[in-house]
């Protein structure tokens, strides 16, 4: 698994294993369901603290998704690029981490 540059569109892509793909999609599907649940709570005029608790759960789920994706990125793309002598990936990682920590 290695990030590859798609020169036609100048965007990097990554080939993921079937297992990694399924895990990420399952997490996103659960998060999507949580969001729909929150929308339903708003539509039914649920009590604000109840909605906020569910919103916090979505935030925690997104953080877990980000941690899993970041760990995979570091173990594969970043490590492979550094081994290949592409140290530019370090600055990309730092920029990504700064954006995640806003």
N, C-alpha and C positions, 0 to 999 in steps of 0.2 A: 504494500500500500504506500503509494507515494503521491504527493501533490504533483500535478503536471500542469505546465503552462499551455493554455490553449491560445496560440498566437493569433488565430483568426479574430477572436473577440478581446484579446488581452486580459482575460480573466483566468485565474487558476481554478482548476477543478480537482476533485479527489475521487479516486476509485475506492469505494468502501466494500468490505466483505458483506456478504448477505446477512450475517449475524449482526454486525455493527449497524447496517442499514435498518434492519428490523427493530433493533433496540431503540434507535433514535426515533423512528416513525411511531413506535408504540408510545414512547414518552410524549411525543407531540400530540398524538391522538388523545391521550389522557388529559393533557393540558387544554386542548381544544374543548373537550367535554366539560372541564371545569369552567372555562370561560362561558360556554353556553349556559351552564348552571347559574353563574353569576348574573348573566343577562336575564334569565328567568326570574331570579330573585328581585332584580330591579323592576321588571315588568309587573311582578306581583306585590310591589311595594313592601318588600321585606325590611325588617329593622336594620338600620345602618350598621351597627356593630356586627351583625350576622354576615352582612355582605363584606365588610372589611376583613373579617376572619377568613372568608373564602378567598378574597383577593390576596391576602397574605399567603395562603396555601398555594395559589398560582405562582406568586413570586418565588416561593421556595422550590416549586417544581421547575420553574425556568432556570433557577440557579443550579439545580441538580443536573438539568439538561446541559447547561453551559459547562459545568465542571467535567461531565463525561466527554463532551465534544472537545474541550480544551486538552484534557489528558490524552485523548487519542491523537490530537493534532501534534502535541509535543512528542509523543512516543514514535510517531510515524514521520510526518512531514518535516518537522523541525529537526529531528535527529538525522533523518536521511539527508537533508540539505546541508547540515553541518558536516556530516561525514564526507559529503561530496565537495566540501570547500566553499559552499555558499553561505557565508556568514551574514549576508543581508537578511536572512530569515530571522536573525536575532532581533534586529530593529523592528521587523514586522511583528514579531511576538510581543515585544515591549509595547508597541503602539496598540496592539489588540488588547493587552492586559490593561493599559491605561483607559481604554474605552469601556472595558467591562467593569472597571472600578469607579466609574462616575457616580 
